Amino acid sequence: MLELLLGLAEYFVFYNSERPHQSLSYKTPDHGYLTREGGARIVEHFSDKQDSSTEEMGQRQSAVIETTPS
């Protein structure tokens, strides 16, 4: 099990920091996240409201919209 976890961890590092992605104009996901270039932002597609305070700070936003039961 340890070997599997180590292999997955190594692959995730490769996938996010070294492997270029066509949908990100052949940039890595890490590059896209750090520079805010390319890719779709889930929040824009599922929320009417945007919290500008987290957007300005460059933090990822939750795709889950919390509602109170009626």
Chimera marker file (.cmm) of the C-alpha trace (Angstrom):
<marker_set name="trace">
<marker id="1" x="0.000" y="0.000" z="0.000" r="1" g="1" b="0" radius="0.5"/>
<marker id="2" x="2.858" y="2.390" z="0.785" r="1" g="1" b="0" radius="0.5"/>
<marker id="3" x="4.323" y="1.849" z="-2.690" r="1" g="1" b="0" radius="0.5"/>
<marker id="4" x="0.970" y="2.723" z="-4.265" r="1" g="1" b="0" radius="0.5"/>
<marker id="5" x="0.661" y="5.940" z="-2.250" r="1" g="1" b="0" radius="0.5"/>
<marker id="6" x="4.207" y="6.987" z="-3.114" r="1" g="1" b="0" radius="0.5"/>
<marker id="7" x="3.605" y="6.288" z="-6.795" r="1" g="1" b="0" radius="0.5"/>
<marker id="8" x="0.397" y="8.324" z="-6.796" r="1" g="1" b="0" radius="0.5"/>
<marker id="9" x="2.054" y="11.219" z="-4.985" r="1" g="1" b="0" radius="0.5"/>
<marker id="10" x="4.880" y="11.269" z="-7.548" r="1" g="1" b="0" radius="0.5"/>
<marker id="11" x="2.397" y="11.170" z="-10.426" r="1" g="1" b="0" radius="0.5"/>
<marker id="12" x="0.319" y="14.030" z="-9.001" r="1" g="1" b="0" radius="0.5"/>
<marker id="13" x="3.454" y="16.186" z="-8.755" r="1" g="1" b="0" radius="0.5"/>
<marker id="14" x="4.323" y="15.340" z="-12.364" r="1" g="1" b="0" radius="0.5"/>
<marker id="15" x="0.735" y="15.910" z="-13.564" r="1" g="1" b="0" radius="0.5"/>
<marker id="16" x="0.389" y="19.333" z="-11.912" r="1" g="1" b="0" radius="0.5"/>
<marker id="17" x="3.891" y="20.774" z="-12.211" r="1" g="1" b="0" radius="0.5"/>
<marker id="18" x="5.568" y="19.207" z="-15.252" r="1" g="1" b="0" radius="0.5"/>
<marker id="19" x="2.993" y="17.845" z="-17.725" r="1" g="1" b="0" radius="0.5"/>
<marker id="20" x="1.631" y="20.492" z="-20.147" r="1" g="1" b="0" radius="0.5"/>
<marker id="21" x="-2.118" y="20.411" z="-20.707" r="1" g="1" b="0" radius="0.5"/>
<marker id="22" x="-3.736" y="21.199" z="-24.056" r="1" g="1" b="0" radius="0.5"/>
<marker id="23" x="-6.745" y="22.871" z="-22.397" r="1" g="1" b="0" radius="0.5"/>
<marker id="24" x="-4.350" y="25.242" z="-20.581" r="1" g="1" b="0" radius="0.5"/>
<marker id="25" x="-2.513" y="26.318" z="-23.755" r="1" g="1" b="0" radius="0.5"/>
<marker id="26" x="0.167" y="23.724" z="-23.034" r="1" g="1" b="0" radius="0.5"/>
<marker id="27" x="0.934" y="25.161" z="-19.600" r="1" g="1" b="0" radius="0.5"/>
<marker id="28" x="0.897" y="23.167" z="-16.376" r="1" g="1" b="0" radius="0.5"/>
<marker id="29" x="-1.987" y="23.353" z="-13.879" r="1" g="1" b="0" radius="0.5"/>
<marker id="30" x="0.423" y="24.841" z="-11.325" r="1" g="1" b="0" radius="0.5"/>
<marker id="31" x="1.336" y="27.606" z="-13.787" r="1" g="1" b="0" radius="0.5"/>
<marker id="32" x="-2.332" y="28.273" z="-14.517" r="1" g="1" b="0" radius="0.5"/>
<marker id="33" x="-3.197" y="28.452" z="-10.828" r="1" g="1" b="0" radius="0.5"/>
<marker id="34" x="-0.270" y="30.680" z="-9.881" r="1" g="1" b="0" radius="0.5"/>
<marker id="35" x="-0.723" y="33.113" z="-12.779" r="1" g="1" b="0" radius="0.5"/>
<marker id="36" x="-4.531" y="32.827" z="-13.039" r="1" g="1" b="0" radius="0.5"/>
<marker id="37" x="-4.191" y="32.117" z="-16.761" r="1" g="1" b="0" radius="0.5"/>
<marker id="38" x="-6.300" y="29.660" z="-18.731" r="1" g="1" b="0" radius="0.5"/>
<marker id="39" x="-8.868" y="27.129" z="-17.735" r="1" g="1" b="0" radius="0.5"/>
<marker id="40" x="-12.413" y="27.617" z="-16.525" r="1" g="1" b="0" radius="0.5"/>
<marker id="41" x="-13.231" y="28.796" z="-13.057" r="1" g="1" b="0" radius="0.5"/>
<marker id="42" x="-15.948" y="26.584" z="-11.626" r="1" g="1" b="0" radius="0.5"/>
<marker id="43" x="-17.369" y="29.383" z="-9.483" r="1" g="1" b="0" radius="0.5"/>
<marker id="44" x="-18.192" y="31.461" z="-12.563" r="1" g="1" b="0" radius="0.5"/>
<marker id="45" x="-20.325" y="28.629" z="-13.945" r="1" g="1" b="0" radius="0.5"/>
<marker id="46" x="-22.284" y="27.677" z="-10.830" r="1" g="1" b="0" radius="0.5"/>
<marker id="47" x="-22.730" y="30.800" z="-8.743" r="1" g="1" b="0" radius="0.5"/>
<marker id="48" x="-24.587" y="34.061" z="-9.259" r="1" g="1" b="0" radius="0.5"/>
<marker id="49" x="-22.523" y="35.671" z="-6.518" r="1" g="1" b="0" radius="0.5"/>
<marker id="50" x="-18.784" y="36.001" z="-6.404" r="1" g="1" b="0" radius="0.5"/>
<marker id="51" x="-16.897" y="36.788" z="-3.243" r="1" g="1" b="0" radius="0.5"/>
<marker id="52" x="-14.441" y="39.405" z="-4.464" r="1" g="1" b="0" radius="0.5"/>
<marker id="53" x="-12.417" y="39.271" z="-1.240" r="1" g="1" b="0" radius="0.5"/>
<marker id="54" x="-11.216" y="35.720" z="-1.904" r="1" g="1" b="0" radius="0.5"/>
<marker id="55" x="-10.764" y="36.425" z="-5.608" r="1" g="1" b="0" radius="0.5"/>
<marker id="56" x="-8.561" y="39.435" z="-4.903" r="1" g="1" b="0" radius="0.5"/>
<marker id="57" x="-6.403" y="37.417" z="-2.541" r="1" g="1" b="0" radius="0.5"/>
<marker id="58" x="-5.923" y="34.728" z="-5.187" r="1" g="1" b="0" radius="0.5"/>
<marker id="59" x="-7.485" y="31.980" z="-3.108" r="1" g="1" b="0" radius="0.5"/>
<marker id="60" x="-9.411" y="29.105" z="-4.578" r="1" g="1" b="0" radius="0.5"/>
<marker id="61" x="-13.141" y="29.304" z="-4.073" r="1" g="1" b="0" radius="0.5"/>
<marker id="62" x="-15.481" y="26.490" z="-3.172" r="1" g="1" b="0" radius="0.5"/>
<marker id="63" x="-17.737" y="25.155" z="-5.905" r="1" g="1" b="0" radius="0.5"/>
<marker id="64" x="-20.312" y="24.160" z="-3.297" r="1" g="1" b="0" radius="0.5"/>
<marker id="65" x="-23.157" y="26.601" z="-2.759" r="1" g="1" b="0" radius="0.5"/>
<marker id="66" x="-24.502" y="26.346" z="0.766" r="1" g="1" b="0" radius="0.5"/>
<marker id="67" x="-28.228" y="26.722" z="1.240" r="1" g="1" b="0" radius="0.5"/>
<marker id="68" x="-30.403" y="26.648" z="4.312" r="1" g="1" b="0" radius="0.5"/>
<marker id="69" x="-33.324" y="24.233" z="4.402" r="1" g="1" b="0" radius="0.5"/>
<marker id="70" x="-36.702" y="25.936" z="4.003" r="1" g="1" b="0" radius="0.5"/>
<link id1="1" id2="2" r="1" g="1" b="0" radius="0.2"/>
<link id1="2" id2="3" r="1" g="1" b="0" radius="0.2"/>
<link id1="3" id2="4" r="1" g="1" b="0" radius="0.2"/>
<link id1="4" id2="5" r="1" g="1" b="0" radius="0.2"/>
<link id1="5" id2="6" r="1" g="1" b="0" radius="0.2"/>
<link id1="6" id2="7" r="1" g="1" b="0" radius="0.2"/>
<link id1="7" id2="8" r="1" g="1" b="0" radius="0.2"/>
<link id1="8" id2="9" r="1" g="1" b="0" radius="0.2"/>
<link id1="9" id2="10" r="1" g="1" b="0" radius="0.2"/>
<link id1="10" id2="11" r="1" g="1" b="0" radius="0.2"/>
<link id1="11" id2="12" r="1" g="1" b="0" radius="0.2"/>
<link id1="12" id2="13" r="1" g="1" b="0" radius="0.2"/>
<link id1="13" id2="14" r="1" g="1" b="0" radius="0.2"/>
<link id1="14" id2="15" r="1" g="1" b="0" radius="0.2"/>
<link id1="15" id2="16" r="1" g="1" b="0" radius="0.2"/>
<link id1="16" id2="17" r="1" g="1" b="0" radius="0.2"/>
<link id1="17" id2="18" r="1" g="1" b="0" radius="0.2"/>
<link id1="18" id2="19" r="1" g="1" b="0" radius="0.2"/>
<link id1="19" id2="20" r="1" g="1" b="0" radius="0.2"/>
<link id1="20" id2="21" r="1" g="1" b="0" radius="0.2"/>
<link id1="21" id2="22" r="1" g="1" b="0" radius="0.2"/>
<link id1="22" id2="23" r="1" g="1" b="0" radius="0.2"/>
<link id1="23" id2="24" r="1" g="1" b="0" radius="0.2"/>
<link id1="24" id2="25" r="1" g="1" b="0" radius="0.2"/>
<link id1="25" id2="26" r="1" g="1" b="0" radius="0.2"/>
<link id1="26" id2="27" r="1" g="1" b="0" radius="0.2"/>
<link id1="27" id2="28" r="1" g="1" b="0" radius="0.2"/>
<link id1="28" id2="29" r="1" g="1" b="0" radius="0.2"/>
<link id1="29" id2="30" r="1" g="1" b="0" radius="0.2"/>
<link id1="30" id2="31" r="1" g="1" b="0" radius="0.2"/>
<link id1="31" id2="32" r="1" g="1" b="0" radius="0.2"/>
<link id1="32" id2="33" r="1" g="1" b="0" radius="0.2"/>
<link id1="33" id2="34" r="1" g="1" b="0" radius="0.2"/>
<link id1="34" id2="35" r="1" g="1" b="0" radius="0.2"/>
<link id1="35" id2="36" r="1" g="1" b="0" radius="0.2"/>
<link id1="36" id2="37" r="1" g="1" b="0" radius="0.2"/>
<link id1="37" id2="38" r="1" g="1" b="0" radius="0.2"/>
<link id1="38" id2="39" r="1" g="1" b="0" radius="0.2"/>
<link id1="39" id2="40" r="1" g="1" b="0" radius="0.2"/>
<link id1="40" id2="41" r="1" g="1" b="0" radius="0.2"/>
<link id1="41" id2="42" r="1" g="1" b="0" radius="0.2"/>
<link id1="42" id2="43" r="1" g="1" b="0" radius="0.2"/>
<link id1="43" id2="44" r="1" g="1" b="0" radius="0.2"/>
<link id1="44" id2="45" r="1" g="1" b="0" radius="0.2"/>
<link id1="45" id2="46" r="1" g="1" b="0" radius="0.2"/>
<link id1="46" id2="47" r="1" g="1" b="0" radius="0.2"/>
<link id1="47" id2="48" r="1" g="1" b="0" radius="0.2"/>
<link id1="48" id2="49" r="1" g="1" b="0" radius="0.2"/>
<link id1="49" id2="50" r="1" g="1" b="0" radius="0.2"/>
<link id1="50" id2="51" r="1" g="1" b="0" radius="0.2"/>
<link id1="51" id2="52" r="1" g="1" b="0" radius="0.2"/>
<link id1="52" id2="53" r="1" g="1" b="0" radius="0.2"/>
<link id1="53" id2="54" r="1" g="1" b="0" radius="0.2"/>
<link id1="54" id2="55" r="1" g="1" b="0" radius="0.2"/>
<link id1="55" id2="56" r="1" g="1" b="0" radius="0.2"/>
<link id1="56" id2="57" r="1" g="1" b="0" radius="0.2"/>
<link id1="57" id2="58" r="1" g="1" b="0" radius="0.2"/>
<link id1="58" id2="59" r="1" g="1" b="0" radius="0.2"/>
<link id1="59" id2="60" r="1" g="1" b="0" radius="0.2"/>
<link id1="60" id2="61" r="1" g="1" b="0" radius="0.2"/>
<link id1="61" id2="62" r="1" g="1" b="0" radius="0.2"/>
<link id1="62" id2="63" r="1" g="1" b="0" radius="0.2"/>
<link id1="63" id2="64" r="1" g="1" b="0" radius="0.2"/>
<link id1="64" id2="65" r="1" g="1" b="0" radius="0.2"/>
<link id1="65" id2="66" r="1" g="1" b="0" radius="0.2"/>
<link id1="66" id2="67" r="1" g="1" b="0" radius="0.2"/>
<link id1="67" id2="68" r="1" g="1" b="0" radius="0.2"/>
<link id1="68" id2="69" r="1" g="1" b="0" radius="0.2"/>
<link id1="69" id2="70" r="1" g="1" b="0" radius="0.2"/>
</marker_set>
